Each structure stands twice: as structure tokens, then as C-alpha cells.
Amino acid sequence: MNTSKQAGEAANHPDGAAPAAAAPGPGASLDDWLHLLEVRHPQAVDMGLERVAAVRRKMDIAFRGPVISVAGTNGKGSTCAMLESILLRAGYKVGLYVKPHFLHFNERARLGGVPVGDAALIAAFQTVEAARGDISLTYFEFTTLAIIQLMADADLDVTILEVGLGGRLDAVNVIDADVAIVTSIDIDHSAYLGNTRDAIAFEKAGIFRAGKTAICSDPVPPQSLIDHAEAIGADLWLMGRDFNYTGDKQQWSYGGRTQRRNSLGYPSLRGANQLLNACAALAALEALRYELPVGAQEVRTGLVMVDLPGRFQVMPGQPLVVLDVAHNPHAAAALAQNLGNMGFHPYTYAVFGAMADKDIDGILAQMKGCVDHWCVTDLPLPRAAGAAELKAKLLEAGVTPEFASDAACTIETFDSPGAAYANAYRRAGENDRIVVFGSFLTVAGVMEARKSGLH
């Protein structure tokens, strides 16, 4: 399980502390490469495109078919998954780059709906290594260039690239997208992107290109995004102005500038915001209707069959288990709403772990009314909040444990997501539910525990 960078490119090393490690030898494994990339660059996050753009020019990366880039605070993964699902069913050769991964790095690169194998990824790493010379690249920059090169070499009909942190200075932004999507915009990664929606929107709008389609599915887009799109001459499509949806309990319809998609089934991805994500995907397909024509049945089937782990993912069996990578207040509010729509469960157990740089107070404010019993966990990264810190945050938020046998609330601490889940699973009744949320590492740890036999 190569999970060392699941949480968004791991802990920082002090400047100058990373060893100048040589590339692995010919027989090196994918894990050997990943371990090297973790420590080679002195900073895990090193904002700027100069280094990655210089290496990209040396590699001469070019795509045959259209490229769709997707940025946003939440909803990126869902939008990418819907696009992939629809386009695959329309018979196109599709590449998808998403991040982070849960259990295996290979999850980040998909060709034809299938994760790329180790050998192809190692070959792509070797290509980047040969091209970079003495240019130092972060883990994310190096792996992004490798996966983009791999997809360019695959002669795809369409490539879908999920943007990582922000947009303007994200490594994915060295590629000029034919269609650029910004989903929701809210406060996250404030240390890098700013602490207002306007500041963050400007960073995300950096993926827009002059003369190309720019889509924003946030119903209330900050003015900074609109102003930037207009300033560079992008063709801006706004939710509520250029595309929208209507619906009832049985079906819904999309309406765009030139297309209508009627009598659609609701996406198989659960959650209150998934129609906004679906609209963004359909607007992108409308913009590319001449290059990538897609029929009505392919849209219907693609939406109904789309699958995306860890996004309000309801697992089969009892007690009911929900996996959700809600790691900011905006996502936590959506998770709370979705839980409220599920019907009655006597008790809800939460397995929660988060990075220390997240707005933990804001997350707990959204979720504390939904949970009866808290199992908070350490995570295997230095920048993670400890379980003791999370417990203190819950107490500060007014969550008061009662230790009677019929306890209305409990808070327990654990050293791993697997241990926290095992405790929740042991205590929960068959009609209760367990919600696992927070960092990708929290969900990944529980996925691994379930894979090992704890259902």
C-alpha cells in the first residue's frame, strides 16, 4: 500500500534538509521512486510554475485531443468522475488524472477507466528524471509531469486533469486547457491561497485561458473570478446565467446555451451538491460538442453508473458506513446536510482525523450536531492534528461526554484510523451508522481496515 502522500504531499522538510538523492537503479520499484521523491525537494509545497514549466518545455508534452482542467474547493473529483464516466460510455479513449490517492499511487492515473500499472509509471518517472537535469521538483510537480507525459503518449481522445492546490500556480496549470472548470469556491489552504473567497477565486481562475471556455458552477461566484475571465478574454459560462438545471424527485434536466438534456436520472454519487457538479460536466461537454459529440443515452448511463470512492460513499451492510473526505467547513456542511437526509439512525459514530492546518473548529461546528459518539484519531503525518488535540477542540465546541451506560455522547482517542473504526464498529448497533470523514488519510486508513476484514 503506497499511501505515503495521500494527504496532499506530506510534511515539509526544513530548507536544505532534503538529501540530494540519485535516481533509483534499473530494478527499482514504484515505491522506491515515491520514497525518493518525498525527500528530494526541500519543501513539500513550493508555489510557482517556473521549475515545472522549464521541465515541461524540455519534455515537449503535447496532446492530440482536448484537455479539460478542473479546479475548485470541493466537487473537483466528482466532476472529473462524471466526465470520465460519460465519455467512456460514448466510446472515447479517456485519460484521467486525480489526486490524492487512497491505497495505491496508481489510482491517480487512469487510462480507459483503469489505473495505470507500475511499469508505465516508472517509465514516465524515468522520462521526467532524464529531462529535469539539475532542476529540483517537488513530489507533486514531478509526479504531475510524469502522469501528463504518460497521457500525452497514450494518444487520447480527451484528457481530464484535476488541479491540486489552487490553480494559478498549480503544476497542472503548465498545460493550456481547452475547457477549464472551477467548481465550488470556499475557504481552504488559506496559507497559500488567501483567506477570502475573492482571493481564492482569483487563484482558481488562473486556469482560465484567453479565447477558451471557462466554466464556473459555483452559484455565487466571487467577482474576482468574473473580472479575471473578462480581463483575459475567456469565454465565461456561469451557473444560473449560461447553464442551469430543473428537476423533481424522479428526474432532472440540464439547460445550457445551445443544448438541453432532458429526463436525466440523478447521478449515482450521493450528496446535495452533485447536480452542480453534473451541470459543470455537461456544460463542458456542450462546449466540446463538435470535438466530442455525446448522445443522450451515454449521458444518462454515465451519470447513473459513475463511481467515486470516498465522496459520501455509502457502504453495504449493517451498521451503515459512510466514507467522506470532507476536510473543510464547506464540505462538512454538505456532509451534515446529506446525513440529515438519510433518515433515522439511533446513534451516529464518527471516525475523524484531520490536518492541523485545516479549519477544524469550522468543520466541527458543522458536524457536532450530527454525531453521538466521536472516535478521533492520530494520522501518520507530522502536520496532522493529534487525537488529543481533536478531543480538546470538541470539548471547546461544547461537545460534552457523558460516561453513563446510556451515554448521550462519548469522545475517545486512537492512534490510527483503523483502531478508531474498529472501536466504532464494535460499539455500533446494526441500525446505527458510522461516518468516517476528514483527511484522505482517515478514509484511506478505514478502507485498509475494511479490506483487511473489518467490515
Disulfide bonds with the S-S distance in Angstrom:
none
